[in-house]
Amino acid sequence: MEPLEKLYKELTRQTKQIERDLDMPYLEALTTVIDRLNDRHTENVDKEVIRKAVSLAILEGMKQAQPNHLPTPDSVALFAGYLIGKLVGKEDIRLLELGSGTGGMLHAVLSQLSTGTSAEAVEVDETLIRLSAAVTELLDYPVTYTHQDALRPLLLDPVDLAMADLPVGYYPDEEAAASYILKRDEGMSYSHFLLIEQAMQYVKPGGFGVFVIPNGLFQHDTEGNETVLRIKSACHRNFAATTDDVQARTGGKKLLDRSQSFSWYEDAETSIAC
């Protein structure tokens, strides 16, 4: 049996046993199992194999989750890490992920960056942040967690790069949203746009933002080009759109300013903006 399959099966076996015996939710049981893992299961096992096995075990427990709650697909997370690696090279950086969830994207990105890279992660769900922290400790990554609403003010030093797998929906706290440039004039604001603005507020000048977004996020918004331009203003970043649709809106021209680039990389289901 291959190490990946062996570890995955051991993780899910122990998790389902605890889930059954203690009447504990799957993800909480998995956190307990990860906390208890010993060298007998992970000795001489490559860190990337451990990461993938844990990702599969997490996915096993989230099959019935709503789309916004699903972990970032590993292929997308790895591609985001590849792009980030191209942006920052071999440098040791500090990165920030808002709405880090189970940490799947964060761990996949860190696996491809220099060993001196550190991260800040912000997540409001206690179960998810405990699970992510357990995986982080298992993988021995330098991550500091903040348990709070990512759209509330954060006590963080500026970072070199911010990222997020954006959940699409409305942000119910209209009072908190009122301070954002990308708020809607009437009704609840879009949480995904607010997260982009919030993330970029904590990026150093000359830094980067990388965001995983559903296809058509901007095209399907009723505010259209106004929203794209407002995001440009809020983030102080240049938009170099690679999709035909966005280029068509600008007459095939790139929207330029004096700072870093913002590009879309699209597949059938997901876009990555960086």
MIVO-837894 format. One record per residue (C-alpha): residue in one letter; residue number from 1; x, y, z. Coordinates in nm, 2 decimals. Layout:
BEGIN
<r><residuo>a</residuo><num>NUM</num><X>X</X><Y>Y</Y><Z>Z</Z></r>
...
//
This chain:
BEGIN
<r><residuo>m</residuo><num>1</num><X>0.00</X><Y>0.00</Y><Z>0.00</Z></r>
<r><residuo>e</residuo><num>2</num><X>0.14</X><Y>0.34</Y><Z>-0.09</Z></r>
<r><residuo>p</residuo><num>3</num><X>0.22</X><Y>0.58</Y><Z>0.20</Z></r>
<r><residuo>l</residuo><num>4</num><X>-0.05</X><Y>0.83</Y><Z>0.09</Z></r>
<r><residuo>e</residuo><num>5</num><X>-0.32</X><Y>0.57</Y><Z>0.08</Z></r>
<r><residuo>k</residuo><num>6</num><X>-0.20</X><Y>0.41</Y><Z>0.40</Z></r>
<r><residuo>l</residuo><num>7</num><X>-0.20</X><Y>0.73</Y><Z>0.60</Z></r>
<r><residuo>y</residuo><num>8</num><X>-0.54</X><Y>0.85</Y><Z>0.46</Z></r>
<r><residuo>k</residuo><num>9</num><X>-0.70</X><Y>0.52</Y><Z>0.55</Z></r>
<r><residuo>e</residuo><num>10</num><X>-0.55</X><Y>0.54</Y><Z>0.90</Z></r>
<r><residuo>l</residuo><num>11</num><X>-0.67</X><Y>0.89</Y><Z>0.95</Z></r>
<r><residuo>t</residuo><num>12</num><X>-1.03</X><Y>0.82</Y><Z>0.83</Z></r>
<r><residuo>r</residuo><num>13</num><X>-1.04</X><Y>0.49</Y><Z>1.03</Z></r>
<r><residuo>q</residuo><num>14</num><X>-0.95</X><Y>0.65</Y><Z>1.36</Z></r>
<r><residuo>t</residuo><num>15</num><X>-1.17</X><Y>0.96</Y><Z>1.29</Z></r>
<r><residuo>k</residuo><num>16</num><X>-1.48</X><Y>0.75</Y><Z>1.22</Z></r>
<r><residuo>q</residuo><num>17</num><X>-1.42</X><Y>0.54</Y><Z>1.52</Z></r>
<r><residuo>i</residuo><num>18</num><X>-1.40</X><Y>0.85</Y><Z>1.75</Z></r>
<r><residuo>e</residuo><num>19</num><X>-1.70</X><Y>1.00</Y><Z>1.56</Z></r>
<r><residuo>r</residuo><num>20</num><X>-1.90</X><Y>0.69</Y><Z>1.64</Z></r>
<r><residuo>d</residuo><num>21</num><X>-1.78</X><Y>0.61</Y><Z>1.99</Z></r>
<r><residuo>l</residuo><num>22</num><X>-1.80</X><Y>0.97</Y><Z>2.13</Z></r>
<r><residuo>d</residuo><num>23</num><X>-2.08</X><Y>1.10</Y><Z>1.91</Z></r>
<r><residuo>m</residuo><num>24</num><X>-1.84</X><Y>1.37</Y><Z>1.79</Z></r>
<r><residuo>p</residuo><num>25</num><X>-1.87</X><Y>1.57</Y><Z>1.46</Z></r>
<r><residuo>y</residuo><num>26</num><X>-1.63</X><Y>1.44</Y><Z>1.20</Z></r>
<r><residuo>l</residuo><num>27</num><X>-1.41</X><Y>1.74</Y><Z>1.17</Z></r>
<r><residuo>e</residuo><num>28</num><X>-1.37</X><Y>1.76</Y><Z>1.55</Z></r>
<r><residuo>a</residuo><num>29</num><X>-1.29</X><Y>1.40</Y><Z>1.56</Z></r>
<r><residuo>l</residuo><num>30</num><X>-1.03</X><Y>1.44</Y><Z>1.28</Z></r>
<r><residuo>t</residuo><num>31</num><X>-0.87</X><Y>1.73</Y><Z>1.48</Z></r>
<r><residuo>t</residuo><num>32</num><X>-0.84</X><Y>1.49</Y><Z>1.78</Z></r>
<r><residuo>v</residuo><num>33</num><X>-0.68</X><Y>1.22</Y><Z>1.56</Z></r>
<r><residuo>i</residuo><num>34</num><X>-0.43</X><Y>1.47</Y><Z>1.41</Z></r>
<r><residuo>d</residuo><num>35</num><X>-0.33</X><Y>1.59</Y><Z>1.75</Z></r>
<r><residuo>r</residuo><num>36</num><X>-0.27</X><Y>1.23</Y><Z>1.86</Z></r>
<r><residuo>l</residuo><num>37</num><X>-0.07</X><Y>1.12</Y><Z>1.55</Z></r>
<r><residuo>n</residuo><num>38</num><X>0.27</X><Y>0.98</Y><Z>1.64</Z></r>
<r><residuo>d</residuo><num>39</num><X>0.59</X><Y>0.89</Y><Z>1.46</Z></r>
<r><residuo>r</residuo><num>40</num><X>0.46</X><Y>0.54</Y><Z>1.40</Z></r>
<r><residuo>h</residuo><num>41</num><X>0.22</X><Y>0.68</Y><Z>1.14</Z></r>
<r><residuo>t</residuo><num>42</num><X>0.44</X><Y>0.97</Y><Z>1.00</Z></r>
<r><residuo>e</residuo><num>43</num><X>0.80</X><Y>0.86</Y><Z>1.04</Z></r>
<r><residuo>n</residuo><num>44</num><X>0.99</X><Y>0.86</Y><Z>0.71</Z></r>
<r><residuo>v</residuo><num>45</num><X>0.67</X><Y>0.99</Y><Z>0.54</Z></r>
<r><residuo>d</residuo><num>46</num><X>0.73</X><Y>1.29</Y><Z>0.31</Z></r>
<r><residuo>k</residuo><num>47</num><X>0.56</X><Y>1.61</Y><Z>0.44</Z></r>
<r><residuo>e</residuo><num>48</num><X>0.38</X><Y>1.66</Y><Z>0.11</Z></r>
<r><residuo>v</residuo><num>49</num><X>0.23</X><Y>1.31</Y><Z>0.14</Z></r>
<r><residuo>i</residuo><num>50</num><X>0.11</X><Y>1.39</Y><Z>0.49</Z></r>
<r><residuo>r</residuo><num>51</num><X>-0.04</X><Y>1.72</Y><Z>0.36</Z></r>
<r><residuo>k</residuo><num>52</num><X>-0.23</X><Y>1.54</Y><Z>0.08</Z></r>
<r><residuo>a</residuo><num>53</num><X>-0.35</X><Y>1.26</Y><Z>0.31</Z></r>
<r><residuo>v</residuo><num>54</num><X>-0.49</X><Y>1.51</Y><Z>0.56</Z></r>
<r><residuo>s</residuo><num>55</num><X>-0.65</X><Y>1.71</Y><Z>0.27</Z></r>
<r><residuo>l</residuo><num>56</num><X>-0.83</X><Y>1.39</Y><Z>0.15</Z></r>
<r><residuo>a</residuo><num>57</num><X>-0.94</X><Y>1.31</Y><Z>0.51</Z></r>
<r><residuo>i</residuo><num>58</num><X>-1.08</X><Y>1.66</Y><Z>0.55</Z></r>
<r><residuo>l</residuo><num>59</num><X>-1.26</X><Y>1.63</Y><Z>0.21</Z></r>
<r><residuo>e</residuo><num>60</num><X>-1.41</X><Y>1.30</Y><Z>0.33</Z></r>
<r><residuo>g</residuo><num>61</num><X>-1.59</X><Y>1.49</Y><Z>0.61</Z></r>
<r><residuo>m</residuo><num>62</num><X>-1.71</X><Y>1.78</Y><Z>0.40</Z></r>
<r><residuo>k</residuo><num>63</num><X>-1.88</X><Y>1.60</Y><Z>0.11</Z></r>
<r><residuo>q</residuo><num>64</num><X>-2.22</X><Y>1.74</Y><Z>0.21</Z></r>
<r><residuo>a</residuo><num>65</num><X>-2.10</X><Y>2.09</Y><Z>0.29</Z></r>
<r><residuo>q</residuo><num>66</num><X>-2.23</X><Y>2.40</Y><Z>0.10</Z></r>
<r><residuo>p</residuo><num>67</num><X>-2.01</X><Y>2.51</Y><Z>-0.19</Z></r>
<r><residuo>n</residuo><num>68</num><X>-1.88</X><Y>2.82</Y><Z>0.01</Z></r>
<r><residuo>h</residuo><num>69</num><X>-1.77</X><Y>2.59</Y><Z>0.29</Z></r>
<r><residuo>l</residuo><num>70</num><X>-1.58</X><Y>2.34</Y><Z>0.08</Z></r>
<r><residuo>p</residuo><num>71</num><X>-1.20</X><Y>2.33</Y><Z>0.09</Z></r>
<r><residuo>t</residuo><num>72</num><X>-1.01</X><Y>2.48</Y><Z>-0.20</Z></r>
<r><residuo>p</residuo><num>73</num><X>-0.95</X><Y>2.20</Y><Z>-0.45</Z></r>
<r><residuo>d</residuo><num>74</num><X>-0.59</X><Y>2.08</Y><Z>-0.41</Z></r>
<r><residuo>s</residuo><num>75</num><X>-0.52</X><Y>2.15</Y><Z>-0.78</Z></r>
<r><residuo>v</residuo><num>76</num><X>-0.63</X><Y>2.51</Y><Z>-0.75</Z></r>
<r><residuo>a</residuo><num>77</num><X>-0.44</X><Y>2.56</Y><Z>-0.42</Z></r>
<r><residuo>l</residuo><num>78</num><X>-0.12</X><Y>2.42</Y><Z>-0.58</Z></r>
<r><residuo>f</residuo><num>79</num><X>-0.16</X><Y>2.64</Y><Z>-0.88</Z></r>
<r><residuo>a</residuo><num>80</num><X>-0.21</X><Y>2.94</Y><Z>-0.66</Z></r>
<r><residuo>g</residuo><num>81</num><X>0.11</X><Y>2.84</Y><Z>-0.48</Z></r>
<r><residuo>y</residuo><num>82</num><X>0.29</X><Y>2.81</Y><Z>-0.81</Z></r>
<r><residuo>l</residuo><num>83</num><X>0.19</X><Y>3.16</Y><Z>-0.91</Z></r>
<r><residuo>i</residuo><num>84</num><X>0.29</X><Y>3.30</Y><Z>-0.57</Z></r>
<r><residuo>g</residuo><num>85</num><X>0.62</X><Y>3.13</Y><Z>-0.61</Z></r>
<r><residuo>k</residuo><num>86</num><X>0.67</X><Y>3.30</Y><Z>-0.94</Z></r>
<r><residuo>l</residuo><num>87</num><X>0.58</X><Y>3.63</Y><Z>-0.79</Z></r>
<r><residuo>v</residuo><num>88</num><X>0.81</X><Y>3.62</Y><Z>-0.48</Z></r>
<r><residuo>g</residuo><num>89</num><X>1.08</X><Y>3.38</Y><Z>-0.60</Z></r>
<r><residuo>k</residuo><num>90</num><X>1.31</X><Y>3.24</Y><Z>-0.33</Z></r>
<r><residuo>e</residuo><num>91</num><X>1.25</X><Y>3.53</Y><Z>-0.09</Z></r>
<r><residuo>d</residuo><num>92</num><X>1.13</X><Y>3.47</Y><Z>0.27</Z></r>
<r><residuo>i</residuo><num>93</num><X>0.80</X><Y>3.65</Y><Z>0.30</Z></r>
<r><residuo>r</residuo><num>94</num><X>0.51</X><Y>3.70</Y><Z>0.53</Z></r>
<r><residuo>l</residuo><num>95</num><X>0.17</X><Y>3.62</Y><Z>0.38</Z></r>
<r><residuo>l</residuo><num>96</num><X>-0.19</X><Y>3.66</Y><Z>0.50</Z></r>
<r><residuo>e</residuo><num>97</num><X>-0.49</X><Y>3.44</Y><Z>0.43</Z></r>
<r><residuo>l</residuo><num>98</num><X>-0.84</X><Y>3.57</Y><Z>0.52</Z></r>
<r><residuo>g</residuo><num>99</num><X>-1.11</X><Y>3.31</Y><Z>0.57</Z></r>
<r><residuo>s</residuo><num>100</num><X>-0.84</X><Y>3.04</Y><Z>0.60</Z></r>
<r><residuo>g</residuo><num>101</num><X>-1.10</X><Y>2.76</Y><Z>0.67</Z></r>
<r><residuo>t</residuo><num>102</num><X>-0.94</X><Y>2.42</Y><Z>0.72</Z></r>
<r><residuo>g</residuo><num>103</num><X>-0.61</X><Y>2.56</Y><Z>0.59</Z></r>
<r><residuo>g</residuo><num>104</num><X>-0.59</X><Y>2.36</Y><Z>0.27</Z></r>
<r><residuo>m</residuo><num>105</num><X>-0.49</X><Y>2.64</Y><Z>0.04</Z></r>
<r><residuo>l</residuo><num>106</num><X>-0.25</X><Y>2.79</Y><Z>0.30</Z></r>
<r><residuo>h</residuo><num>107</num><X>-0.07</X><Y>2.46</Y><Z>0.35</Z></r>
<r><residuo>a</residuo><num>108</num><X>-0.05</X><Y>2.39</Y><Z>-0.02</Z></r>
<r><residuo>v</residuo><num>109</num><X>0.10</X><Y>2.74</Y><Z>-0.08</Z></r>
<r><residuo>l</residuo><num>110</num><X>0.35</X><Y>2.71</Y><Z>0.21</Z></r>
<r><residuo>s</residuo><num>111</num><X>0.47</X><Y>2.37</Y><Z>0.07</Z></r>
<r><residuo>q</residuo><num>112</num><X>0.60</X><Y>2.55</Y><Z>-0.24</Z></r>
<r><residuo>l</residuo><num>113</num><X>0.77</X><Y>2.85</Y><Z>-0.08</Z></r>
<r><residuo>s</residuo><num>114</num><X>1.10</X><Y>2.90</Y><Z>0.10</Z></r>
<r><residuo>t</residuo><num>115</num><X>1.13</X><Y>2.75</Y><Z>0.44</Z></r>
<r><residuo>g</residuo><num>116</num><X>1.17</X><Y>3.09</Y><Z>0.60</Z></r>
<r><residuo>t</residuo><num>117</num><X>0.82</X><Y>3.20</Y><Z>0.49</Z></r>
<r><residuo>s</residuo><num>118</num><X>0.57</X><Y>3.26</Y><Z>0.76</Z></r>
<r><residuo>a</residuo><num>119</num><X>0.19</X><Y>3.32</Y><Z>0.76</Z></r>
<r><residuo>e</residuo><num>120</num><X>-0.10</X><Y>3.49</Y><Z>0.93</Z></r>
<r><residuo>a</residuo><num>121</num><X>-0.44</X><Y>3.32</Y><Z>0.91</Z></r>
<r><residuo>v</residuo><num>122</num><X>-0.78</X><Y>3.46</Y><Z>1.00</Z></r>
<r><residuo>e</residuo><num>123</num><X>-1.09</X><Y>3.24</Y><Z>1.04</Z></r>
<r><residuo>v</residuo><num>124</num><X>-1.41</X><Y>3.30</Y><Z>1.23</Z></r>
<r><residuo>d</residuo><num>125</num><X>-1.52</X><Y>2.93</Y><Z>1.26</Z></r>
<r><residuo>e</residuo><num>126</num><X>-1.37</X><Y>2.77</Y><Z>1.57</Z></r>
<r><residuo>t</residuo><num>127</num><X>-1.39</X><Y>2.41</Y><Z>1.45</Z></r>
<r><residuo>l</residuo><num>128</num><X>-1.21</X><Y>2.50</Y><Z>1.12</Z></r>
<r><residuo>i</residuo><num>129</num><X>-0.94</X><Y>2.70</Y><Z>1.28</Z></r>
<r><residuo>r</residuo><num>130</num><X>-0.87</X><Y>2.43</Y><Z>1.54</Z></r>
<r><residuo>l</residuo><num>131</num><X>-0.84</X><Y>2.18</Y><Z>1.26</Z></r>
<r><residuo>s</residuo><num>132</num><X>-0.62</X><Y>2.40</Y><Z>1.05</Z></r>
<r><residuo>a</residuo><num>133</num><X>-0.39</X><Y>2.47</Y><Z>1.35</Z></r>
<r><residuo>a</residuo><num>134</num><X>-0.36</X><Y>2.10</Y><Z>1.42</Z></r>
<r><residuo>v</residuo><num>135</num><X>-0.25</X><Y>2.04</Y><Z>1.06</Z></r>
<r><residuo>t</residuo><num>136</num><X>-0.01</X><Y>2.33</Y><Z>1.08</Z></r>
<r><residuo>e</residuo><num>137</num><X>0.16</X><Y>2.18</Y><Z>1.39</Z></r>
<r><residuo>l</residuo><num>138</num><X>0.18</X><Y>1.84</Y><Z>1.22</Z></r>
<r><residuo>l</residuo><num>139</num><X>0.34</X><Y>1.99</Y><Z>0.91</Z></r>
<r><residuo>d</residuo><num>140</num><X>0.56</X><Y>2.22</Y><Z>1.12</Z></r>
<r><residuo>y</residuo><num>141</num><X>0.47</X><Y>2.55</Y><Z>0.94</Z></r>
<r><residuo>p</residuo><num>142</num><X>0.51</X><Y>2.89</Y><Z>1.11</Z></r>
<r><residuo>v</residuo><num>143</num><X>0.15</X><Y>3.01</Y><Z>1.11</Z></r>
<r><residuo>t</residuo><num>144</num><X>-0.01</X><Y>3.25</Y><Z>1.35</Z></r>
<r><residuo>y</residuo><num>145</num><X>-0.39</X><Y>3.22</Y><Z>1.38</Z></r>
<r><residuo>t</residuo><num>146</num><X>-0.65</X><Y>3.49</Y><Z>1.46</Z></r>
<r><residuo>h</residuo><num>147</num><X>-0.99</X><Y>3.37</Y><Z>1.55</Z></r>
<r><residuo>q</residuo><num>148</num><X>-1.23</X><Y>3.65</Y><Z>1.44</Z></r>
<r><residuo>d</residuo><num>149</num><X>-1.45</X><Y>3.79</Y><Z>1.16</Z></r>
<r><residuo>a</residuo><num>150</num><X>-1.20</X><Y>3.86</Y><Z>0.88</Z></r>
<r><residuo>l</residuo><num>151</num><X>-1.39</X><Y>4.18</Y><Z>0.79</Z></r>
<r><residuo>r</residuo><num>152</num><X>-1.35</X><Y>4.34</Y><Z>1.13</Z></r>
<r><residuo>p</residuo><num>153</num><X>-1.03</X><Y>4.54</Y><Z>1.20</Z></r>
<r><residuo>l</residuo><num>154</num><X>-0.73</X><Y>4.32</Y><Z>1.24</Z></r>
<r><residuo>l</residuo><num>155</num><X>-0.42</X><Y>4.37</Y><Z>1.47</Z></r>
<r><residuo>l</residuo><num>156</num><X>-0.17</X><Y>4.27</Y><Z>1.21</Z></r>
<r><residuo>d</residuo><num>157</num><X>0.16</X><Y>4.41</Y><Z>1.08</Z></r>
<r><residuo>p</residuo><num>158</num><X>0.17</X><Y>4.46</Y><Z>0.70</Z></r>
<r><residuo>v</residuo><num>159</num><X>0.25</X><Y>4.15</Y><Z>0.49</Z></r>
<r><residuo>d</residuo><num>160</num><X>0.42</X><Y>4.09</Y><Z>0.16</Z></r>
<r><residuo>l</residuo><num>161</num><X>0.13</X><Y>3.90</Y><Z>0.01</Z></r>
<r><residuo>a</residuo><num>162</num><X>-0.24</X><Y>3.85</Y><Z>0.09</Z></r>
<r><residuo>m</residuo><num>163</num><X>-0.46</X><Y>3.57</Y><Z>-0.05</Z></r>
<r><residuo>a</residuo><num>164</num><X>-0.81</X><Y>3.42</Y><Z>-0.01</Z></r>
<r><residuo>d</residuo><num>165</num><X>-1.04</X><Y>3.17</Y><Z>-0.16</Z></r>
<r><residuo>l</residuo><num>166</num><X>-1.33</X><Y>3.41</Y><Z>-0.18</Z></r>
<r><residuo>p</residuo><num>167</num><X>-1.67</X><Y>3.29</Y><Z>-0.04</Z></r>
<r><residuo>v</residuo><num>168</num><X>-1.94</X><Y>3.44</Y><Z>-0.26</Z></r>
<r><residuo>g</residuo><num>169</num><X>-2.23</X><Y>3.60</Y><Z>-0.08</Z></r>
<r><residuo>y</residuo><num>170</num><X>-2.36</X><Y>3.89</Y><Z>0.13</Z></r>
<r><residuo>y</residuo><num>171</num><X>-2.20</X><Y>4.03</Y><Z>0.44</Z></r>
<r><residuo>p</residuo><num>172</num><X>-2.48</X><Y>4.07</Y><Z>0.70</Z></r>
<r><residuo>d</residuo><num>173</num><X>-2.31</X><Y>4.33</Y><Z>0.92</Z></r>
<r><residuo>e</residuo><num>174</num><X>-2.41</X><Y>4.65</Y><Z>0.74</Z></r>
<r><residuo>e</residuo><num>175</num><X>-2.26</X><Y>4.87</Y><Z>1.01</Z></r>
<r><residuo>a</residuo><num>176</num><X>-1.91</X><Y>4.71</Y><Z>0.97</Z></r>
<r><residuo>a</residuo><num>177</num><X>-1.94</X><Y>4.72</Y><Z>0.59</Z></r>
<r><residuo>a</residuo><num>178</num><X>-2.01</X><Y>5.09</Y><Z>0.59</Z></r>
<r><residuo>s</residuo><num>179</num><X>-1.64</X><Y>5.17</Y><Z>0.63</Z></r>
<r><residuo>y</residuo><num>180</num><X>-1.54</X><Y>4.99</Y><Z>0.31</Z></r>
<r><residuo>i</residuo><num>181</num><X>-1.50</X><Y>5.16</Y><Z>-0.03</Z></r>
<r><residuo>l</residuo><num>182</num><X>-1.66</X><Y>4.85</Y><Z>-0.20</Z></r>
<r><residuo>k</residuo><num>183</num><X>-1.98</X><Y>4.86</Y><Z>0.01</Z></r>
<r><residuo>r</residuo><num>184</num><X>-2.31</X><Y>4.87</Y><Z>-0.17</Z></r>
<r><residuo>d</residuo><num>185</num><X>-2.51</X><Y>5.19</Y><Z>-0.16</Z></r>
<r><residuo>e</residuo><num>186</num><X>-2.82</X><Y>5.00</Y><Z>-0.06</Z></r>
<r><residuo>g</residuo><num>187</num><X>-2.87</X><Y>4.67</Y><Z>0.12</Z></r>
<r><residuo>m</residuo><num>188</num><X>-2.61</X><Y>4.42</Y><Z>0.23</Z></r>
<r><residuo>s</residuo><num>189</num><X>-2.27</X><Y>4.44</Y><Z>0.07</Z></r>
<r><residuo>y</residuo><num>190</num><X>-2.09</X><Y>4.15</Y><Z>-0.11</Z></r>
<r><residuo>s</residuo><num>191</num><X>-1.85</X><Y>3.98</Y><Z>0.13</Z></r>
<r><residuo>h</residuo><num>192</num><X>-1.62</X><Y>3.87</Y><Z>-0.16</Z></r>
<r><residuo>f</residuo><num>193</num><X>-1.55</X><Y>4.23</Y><Z>-0.26</Z></r>
<r><residuo>l</residuo><num>194</num><X>-1.50</X><Y>4.34</Y><Z>0.10</Z></r>
<r><residuo>l</residuo><num>195</num><X>-1.25</X><Y>4.06</Y><Z>0.16</Z></r>
<r><residuo>i</residuo><num>196</num><X>-1.04</X><Y>4.18</Y><Z>-0.14</Z></r>
<r><residuo>e</residuo><num>197</num><X>-1.04</X><Y>4.53</Y><Z>0.00</Z></r>
<r><residuo>q</residuo><num>198</num><X>-0.97</X><Y>4.42</Y><Z>0.35</Z></r>
<r><residuo>a</residuo><num>199</num><X>-0.68</X><Y>4.19</Y><Z>0.24</Z></r>
<r><residuo>m</residuo><num>200</num><X>-0.51</X><Y>4.45</Y><Z>0.04</Z></r>
<r><residuo>q</residuo><num>201</num><X>-0.52</X><Y>4.70</Y><Z>0.33</Z></r>
<r><residuo>y</residuo><num>202</num><X>-0.27</X><Y>4.48</Y><Z>0.51</Z></r>
<r><residuo>v</residuo><num>203</num><X>-0.03</X><Y>4.44</Y><Z>0.21</Z></r>
<r><residuo>k</residuo><num>204</num><X>0.30</X><Y>4.64</Y><Z>0.20</Z></r>
<r><residuo>p</residuo><num>205</num><X>0.35</X><Y>4.89</Y><Z>-0.08</Z></r>
<r><residuo>g</residuo><num>206</num><X>0.47</X><Y>4.68</Y><Z>-0.38</Z></r>
<r><residuo>g</residuo><num>207</num><X>0.32</X><Y>4.36</Y><Z>-0.24</Z></r>
<r><residuo>f</residuo><num>208</num><X>0.07</X><Y>4.13</Y><Z>-0.40</Z></r>
<r><residuo>g</residuo><num>209</num><X>-0.28</X><Y>3.99</Y><Z>-0.36</Z></r>
<r><residuo>v</residuo><num>210</num><X>-0.38</X><Y>3.65</Y><Z>-0.49</Z></r>
<r><residuo>f</residuo><num>211</num><X>-0.75</X><Y>3.56</Y><Z>-0.49</Z></r>
<r><residuo>v</residuo><num>212</num><X>-0.94</X><Y>3.24</Y><Z>-0.60</Z></r>
<r><residuo>i</residuo><num>213</num><X>-1.27</X><Y>3.35</Y><Z>-0.74</Z></r>
<r><residuo>p</residuo><num>214</num><X>-1.56</X><Y>3.18</Y><Z>-0.93</Z></r>
<r><residuo>n</residuo><num>215</num><X>-1.58</X><Y>3.24</Y><Z>-1.30</Z></r>
<r><residuo>g</residuo><num>216</num><X>-1.80</X><Y>3.54</Y><Z>-1.38</Z></r>
<r><residuo>l</residuo><num>217</num><X>-1.77</X><Y>3.70</Y><Z>-1.04</Z></r>
<r><residuo>f</residuo><num>218</num><X>-1.73</X><Y>4.05</Y><Z>-1.18</Z></r>
<r><residuo>q</residuo><num>219</num><X>-1.92</X><Y>3.99</Y><Z>-1.51</Z></r>
<r><residuo>h</residuo><num>220</num><X>-2.24</X><Y>3.87</Y><Z>-1.33</Z></r>
<r><residuo>d</residuo><num>221</num><X>-2.24</X><Y>4.16</Y><Z>-1.08</Z></r>
<r><residuo>t</residuo><num>222</num><X>-2.51</X><Y>4.41</Y><Z>-1.15</Z></r>
<r><residuo>e</residuo><num>223</num><X>-2.26</X><Y>4.69</Y><Z>-1.08</Z></r>
<r><residuo>g</residuo><num>224</num><X>-2.05</X><Y>4.58</Y><Z>-1.38</Z></r>
<r><residuo>n</residuo><num>225</num><X>-1.75</X><Y>4.79</Y><Z>-1.47</Z></r>
<r><residuo>e</residuo><num>226</num><X>-1.80</X><Y>5.02</Y><Z>-1.18</Z></r>
<r><residuo>t</residuo><num>227</num><X>-1.72</X><Y>4.74</Y><Z>-0.94</Z></r>
<r><residuo>v</residuo><num>228</num><X>-1.40</X><Y>4.65</Y><Z>-1.12</Z></r>
<r><residuo>l</residuo><num>229</num><X>-1.29</X><Y>5.01</Y><Z>-1.12</Z></r>
<r><residuo>r</residuo><num>230</num><X>-1.38</X><Y>5.05</Y><Z>-0.75</Z></r>
<r><residuo>i</residuo><num>231</num><X>-1.17</X><Y>4.75</Y><Z>-0.67</Z></r>
<r><residuo>k</residuo><num>232</num><X>-0.88</X><Y>4.90</Y><Z>-0.86</Z></r>
<r><residuo>s</residuo><num>233</num><X>-0.92</X><Y>5.21</Y><Z>-0.66</Z></r>
<r><residuo>a</residuo><num>234</num><X>-0.95</X><Y>5.03</Y><Z>-0.33</Z></r>
<r><residuo>c</residuo><num>235</num><X>-0.65</X><Y>4.79</Y><Z>-0.38</Z></r>
<r><residuo>h</residuo><num>236</num><X>-0.42</X><Y>5.04</Y><Z>-0.55</Z></r>
<r><residuo>r</residuo><num>237</num><X>-0.32</X><Y>4.77</Y><Z>-0.80</Z></r>
<r><residuo>n</residuo><num>238</num><X>-0.31</X><Y>4.75</Y><Z>-1.18</Z></r>
<r><residuo>f</residuo><num>239</num><X>-0.55</X><Y>4.53</Y><Z>-1.36</Z></r>
<r><residuo>a</residuo><num>240</num><X>-0.40</X><Y>4.33</Y><Z>-1.65</Z></r>
<r><residuo>a</residuo><num>241</num><X>-0.70</X><Y>4.12</Y><Z>-1.75</Z></r>
<r><residuo>t</residuo><num>242</num><X>-0.62</X><Y>3.80</Y><Z>-1.95</Z></r>
<r><residuo>t</residuo><num>243</num><X>-0.98</X><Y>3.69</Y><Z>-2.01</Z></r>
<r><residuo>d</residuo><num>244</num><X>-1.15</X><Y>3.78</Y><Z>-2.34</Z></r>
<r><residuo>d</residuo><num>245</num><X>-1.46</X><Y>3.91</Y><Z>-2.16</Z></r>
<r><residuo>v</residuo><num>246</num><X>-1.27</X><Y>4.16</Y><Z>-1.94</Z></r>
<r><residuo>q</residuo><num>247</num><X>-1.05</X><Y>4.27</Y><Z>-2.23</Z></r>
<r><residuo>a</residuo><num>248</num><X>-1.36</X><Y>4.33</Y><Z>-2.44</Z></r>
<r><residuo>r</residuo><num>249</num><X>-1.49</X><Y>4.57</Y><Z>-2.18</Z></r>
<r><residuo>t</residuo><num>250</num><X>-1.18</X><Y>4.78</Y><Z>-2.20</Z></r>
<r><residuo>g</residuo><num>251</num><X>-1.14</X><Y>4.77</Y><Z>-2.58</Z></r>
<r><residuo>g</residuo><num>252</num><X>-0.87</X><Y>4.51</Y><Z>-2.55</Z></r>
<r><residuo>k</residuo><num>253</num><X>-0.65</X><Y>4.75</Y><Z>-2.34</Z></r>
<r><residuo>k</residuo><num>254</num><X>-0.50</X><Y>4.69</Y><Z>-2.00</Z></r>
<r><residuo>l</residuo><num>255</num><X>-0.60</X><Y>4.92</Y><Z>-1.72</Z></r>
<r><residuo>l</residuo><num>256</num><X>-0.27</X><Y>5.06</Y><Z>-1.60</Z></r>
<r><residuo>d</residuo><num>257</num><X>-0.14</X><Y>5.24</Y><Z>-1.30</Z></r>
<r><residuo>r</residuo><num>258</num><X>0.20</X><Y>5.26</Y><Z>-1.13</Z></r>
<r><residuo>s</residuo><num>259</num><X>0.17</X><Y>4.96</Y><Z>-0.90</Z></r>
<r><residuo>q</residuo><num>260</num><X>0.16</X><Y>4.58</Y><Z>-0.92</Z></r>
<r><residuo>s</residuo><num>261</num><X>-0.05</X><Y>4.37</Y><Z>-1.16</Z></r>
<r><residuo>f</residuo><num>262</num><X>-0.38</X><Y>4.20</Y><Z>-1.11</Z></r>
<r><residuo>s</residuo><num>263</num><X>-0.45</X><Y>3.92</Y><Z>-1.36</Z></r>
<r><residuo>w</residuo><num>264</num><X>-0.71</X><Y>3.65</Y><Z>-1.41</Z></r>
<r><residuo>y</residuo><num>265</num><X>-0.61</X><Y>3.29</Y><Z>-1.48</Z></r>
<r><residuo>e</residuo><num>266</num><X>-0.93</X><Y>3.09</Y><Z>-1.56</Z></r>
<r><residuo>d</residuo><num>267</num><X>-1.03</X><Y>2.73</Y><Z>-1.60</Z></r>
<r><residuo>a</residuo><num>268</num><X>-1.37</X><Y>2.58</Y><Z>-1.64</Z></r>
<r><residuo>e</residuo><num>269</num><X>-1.47</X><Y>2.64</Y><Z>-1.27</Z></r>
<r><residuo>t</residuo><num>270</num><X>-1.24</X><Y>2.88</Y><Z>-1.10</Z></r>
<r><residuo>s</residuo><num>271</num><X>-1.04</X><Y>3.20</Y><Z>-1.16</Z></r>
<r><residuo>i</residuo><num>272</num><X>-0.73</X><Y>3.30</Y><Z>-0.98</Z></r>
<r><residuo>a</residuo><num>273</num><X>-0.67</X><Y>3.68</Y><Z>-0.96</Z></r>
<r><residuo>c</residuo><num>274</num><X>-0.33</X><Y>3.80</Y><Z>-0.86</Z></r>
//
